[in-house]
Amino acid sequence: MSKERFEELLTEFHRIPFEERQARLAKWCDLDPQELQILKGVNALPVETAEHFIENVVGVFPIPMGVATYFNIDGRDVFIPMAVEETSIIAAVSSTAKWLRKMNGKITTETRGNLIIGQIQIPRVGDVESAVQSLMARKIELIEQGNSIVPGLVARGGGVRDLLFRCLPREDGTGSMLVIHVMCDPCDAMGANLINQVCEGLKPEIEAITNEKVGLCILSNLVDGKLAYAKVEIEGIDPEVGYGIQEATQFAKSDPYRAATHNKGVLNGIDPILIATGNDWRAVEAGIHAYAARSGSYQPVTDWKFDGKKLVGEFLAPLAVGTVGGVTMLHPTARLSLKIMGVQNADGLARIAAAAGLVQNLGALKALATVGIVKGHMRLHAANLAMAAGASEDELPRLKEELSFVLTREKRISLSRAKEILEVIRSTTH
Ligand code: MEV
C-alpha cells in the first residue's frame, strides 16, 4: 500500500471508535478476524499457555496495547505495537513521529555487530599469563566444543565465534580473576539460554586446561558486541526548539540525575515494544544502563546536535532481542505484534525499538525545551482522573471536558478536583 494510503488510514486514528481503528490496522497489516479477537484480549494468552511459561499461575495480567502511528523507518511505513500502562507514551511518540513526517524528517537505523557474550569466570588464578596461554593454545578446540553444545544454532548459521580473555584485579585486593568471554552469534534468538548452556558446557574442559576452579558461568547483559543504532535528521525547525533539544542533551551529559530521566524517556519508547513482543525487557534495561555507564559516568544513550539548520539525533546502545526462542513465538499476542510490524528477524525488531526510543526521547525533549510536559501529560491524565473519580460511562465525556477546562484555567488538575466536579455534574443532572 502506498504512503498516501498509510496516511489516510492514520487520519483521526486516535479519535475514531475502537472497531474502526482495528479495521484500519487489519487492512494495513492483513490481520484476520481471529487475530483481531486476540488483540481484544480473547485468547490473548490462554491460561493453559501461561501455565507453560511460569510456575504458580493464578491468572493473566492485561495491560493496554496500542500502536504508535506515523512512523516511517528506513523508508518503510510501520505501525508499532506498544503494550504499556503510562498514559502519554503512545500519544507522545505518535505526535512526534507525525511532526517528523510533516517536516520531512528521516529515521534510519542499523545494527552493529551480532555477538552476545557469555562469561566463564575463574575467581582466583595463580598465574594468569600461563592460564591464558594454555587456553589460547586450545581456542579452536574450545570453540568447536562450544558449538557442539548448540547444534541447532550452528545449523541456523549461528554459534560461537571467538573467545576473549580478561584479567581483572580482585576488588578485595587478593590477586586476580580471569574472565573468559564466549562470543556467540545467536541469530534471531535473544540467546540467554543458548549462551548459558555453552558456558556451563565448557566449564569442565576449561578447568582441565587451566587446572583452576571455574566460578560463575552466565551471559552478560552488557551486550556491547550487538548494538542497535538509530538516527533522526530533521531540517527547517524553529531554531529555538533545535537549540533547546541540544541543550537538554548537554544537561544529561553533565548530570547523571538528568541522564537517568533522559534515558527513562528513551526506554519509554523501547520497553512497551519489548513487552508487546514477549522479550526480556529487564535484560535490555540492564544492558542499556550498563552501557550508559561504561565510561565511568552515567551518560545519555542518545545525542542531539543542532547546527542552526539541521537537528540530528542518534541512539546507540545494546538491544539484545529475539524473534525466536523464549516466549516470543508461543505468546499469541507477541507473535501478532511481530506481524503488525512486518518484522522478520531480531535485527529488524531491534532497529524498530531503537527508532521508537529515539523518537520518544525527541518528543520529551521537544516538550521540555518548550512548553514543558505537564500540559500534554495532564490532558491525557484527565481521562484517568475522571475514571478514578468514579464517573460512569455516561458521565465520563462531560467530566473529561470539565477537567480540560479546569486544566486550561488553573494549569493543574487533581483527583479531589475531579471528584468535586463529578458531584456538581451529578447534582445538576439529577
Ligand atoms: C516521563 O515518563 C519521561 C520524561 O521524564 C523523559 C524526560 O524527562 O526526558 C518526560
Residues whose N, C-alpha, C, O or C-beta is under 5 A from the ligand:
A	BS01	MEV	T261 H262 G265 A364 I373
